[in-house]
Amino acid sequence: MNDDISLNYRGRKASRARSEQRRKAILEAALRLVVTDGVRGVRHRAVAKEADVPLSATTYYFKDIGDLIADTFTLFAENAMSDVVVPIHEDVAAFVEANDVKLLEDEKVRNQLVDAMATLIVSHIHHELREKRDHLIAEQAFMHESIRDSRLKDMAKHYYEHLVLDMKKLCEQIGVQDPDIAADMLMGTIFRIEYEGLLLEDPEDFEFERAQKILKRQFFALLQELS
C-alpha cells in the first residue's frame, strides 16, 4: 500500500511461520463470512468454524472482536490493492503515458482518449463483477458498516483516500485542474457503478454501454478546460 496511507494489524503478532499461516487462515475465514453474512456475521465461534480451527485459536490471536474485524478489513485492503486496484491504475496509467497529453488540444485525439479510458475502466468493473464479485461485496460491506462502527471509520476513510490518491495521479497526468476534486468525483461514480452492478442477479446483465457513457461524460467535463 502507499506509504502515505497505511493500515496496521492490531491483533497478536505471530512469531513463527506456521503460526502466521494459522493467523492468516483465520482472517481469510473472517473475510469469507463478511461476504456471506456481512461484517456483523464475524464472531469468534463462526470464524473458528469457518477456518476449521479451535475457538481458542481465534481468541488467542484476537481477544477483542473489534481487532478481528479491523484486521480482516486490513487483509481485505491489502488484497484489494494488489489484486484489483493496482492493476487497474497501472493499465490506465500506461495508456495515458502512451498518449501525448499535449495532443489533447486536438478534439479527435481527446475523443479517442476519453473513449479508450472509459472503456478500459468499465471493462475492469465488468471483470470484477464476473470474477471478483466477493471483493466488491466485501468492500461495500466494510464501507457501510463503518458508518455505524466507530472502530472502522478511520480505516474506511484511509482506504478510500488511497483509492482517490491513485486516481488523482492519473488526473494529474492528463493535466486537469483540481485533480483531487476530479479524482473524488470519478471514484464516487465508479463506486456507484459497482454498487448497481452488484444488485444484478446476473453480471451479464451489466449495462456496459450505459456505464461507459457515464464515465465518458465525466472525462469530457474534466478535459473541457484543456480545449
N, C-alpha and C positions, 0 to 999 in steps of 0.2 A: 504494500500500500504506500501511498505518497507520504513522504517524511513529514509533511505539514499536518497531516491528519492521521493519527494513529489510534488503534483500538487495542487495548491491552487486556489480556486474560486475567481474571480475578480469582479463579479457583485455585486449589492446592496444586503446586507445580509438581510435575513428575520428575523423579531423579534418575530413572532408568528408561531405556528404550522400550522395554516390554510394558512398563508402567505407563509410558506416554501413549503407547498403542491402545491400551485399555481406556485411558482418559479420552482419547480421540474417538474411540468407538462409542463411548457414552454420549459425547457431543453430537456425533453423527446420528445416533438413535434419537436424541432430543430434536434434532433438525427434521427428521422424518415425521416426528409427532407434530411439529409446528405445521408441516404441510397438510397432514391428515386431520388434525384436531385443533389447530390454532395454537397460539402461544400459551394460552391458559390450559392446554392439554399437557403441558410439560410439568410432570410431577415425578418425584423420586421413584415411586413404585412403577409408574407407567414407563419411565425411561429404562429402569433396570430390566423390566420385562422385554422391552423392545431391543435392548442391547444384549440380552441374554447373559446378564451378569448379576451377582448377588446384590441385594439392596444396599448392603454395607459398602459396596464399591462406589456407588453414586454418592452416598453421604460422606465417604472418605474424601473424595475429590471436591465435593460441593456441599458443604454443610448447610449453606443458605440456598434456597431455591432460586433466589434472585441472581446469585452468582452463576448458577447453572444456566439460567435463561440468558443472562448477559454474555456468557462465554459461547453459548450457542449462536447468538447474534454475531459475535466476533468471528466464529468459524464461518458462518454464512457470508459475512462481508469479505473475508479473505478469499473464499471460493468464488464469490461473485466477481471480484476484481480480476482474479487471474483467469477465470474460465469464460466470463461473459463480457464484462465492461472493457477490460484492456484490449481484447481482440477487436471489438467494435471500433474503439477510438483509434487503434493502430491502423485499421483498414481505411477509415475516413481520413486520418492524418496523412497517410501515404498517398491517398488520392489527391488531397489538397496540395501536397508538396509537388506532385507530378504535374500540376497545372499552375501556370504562371498567374499569380494573383493580379498582376498589373494588367493582364488581358481582360479582367472582369469589366473594364470600361466598355468592352465590346458586348453589345446586347446578346448576340448569338452565343458567344462563349459563356456569358453569365447564365443564360438559359440552360445550356448544356451542363454546366457545373451543378446548378441547383437541381436539375432533374436527376443527375447521377448520384448526388449526395443523398437526396431524399429516397431514391430507390435503394441505395445501399443500406441506409438506416432501417427502412421499413422491412427490407429483406432479413436483416438481423432480428428484428422484432418477431417476424413471422417464424423464423427458425427457432427462436426461444419458445414460442407458443407451441410448436410441434415437438421440439426435442428437449427443452429445458423448462417445461411448464412448472415443475416443482420449485425451481429457482424463483420464478415470478410470483408464485403463490406465497412462498416464504417471505419474500421481500414485502409484499402487500401486508402480510400478517404482522411482521415486525413494525412496519411503519404505522399501521393502525393501532396496534397495542401501545405504542409509545405515547399516544395521546392520553391514555389512561394510566400508564405505568411510568412514574417519575424516574425510575431506575434506567429506563430505556431512552428517555428524551434526548439526553446529550449524545448517546450513541447513534440514534437515528439522525440527529442533526449533523453529526460529523460524517456519517455515511453519505447523506445527501450532498453535503458540501463537497465531498470528494468527487462525486459524480459531476457536479456543476463545475468544479475546478478543471477537470479534464475537458469538458465541453467548452469552457472559457478559452483554453489553449487553442482549440480548433477555431473559435471565433476570432481570436487574435491573428491566427494565420490568414484568415480570409480578409481581415482588416476592418471589421465592423466597429463602429463606435460603441462605447459602453459594453464591452464583451461580457462582463459579469452579468449584466441585466439580460443580454441576449441569451447567454447560456442558461440562465434560470428559466427563461421563457421556453426554450427548446426542451429542457429536461422535464418541465411541467407537462408539456404537450406529449412527450414520449411516455411519461408515466400514465397519462390518461389513455393513450392508445393501447398500452399494455393492459391496463385495467379492463377496458372494453373487450379486448381480445380474450381475457380470462373468463369473461361472462359467457362466452360462446361454448356450447357443448362440443362442437367440432371445430378444431383450429382451421380446417379447410374453409370454414365459412367466414374467415377473416377478410374484411374488405380492404384488400391491398391497395387498390387504386384510390379509395377514399383517404386512407392514411397517408398515402403518397402526396395527394393534393393538399392535405392539411400542412404537412411539413414543407412542401414547396412554397405555399403561400407565406409561411413564416420566414423561410430563407429569402424570398424575394423582398419582403418587407425590410429585412435586415440589410440587404445589399442595395437598396434603393439609394442610400446615401453615397454609394460609390459611383452613381451614374453621372 
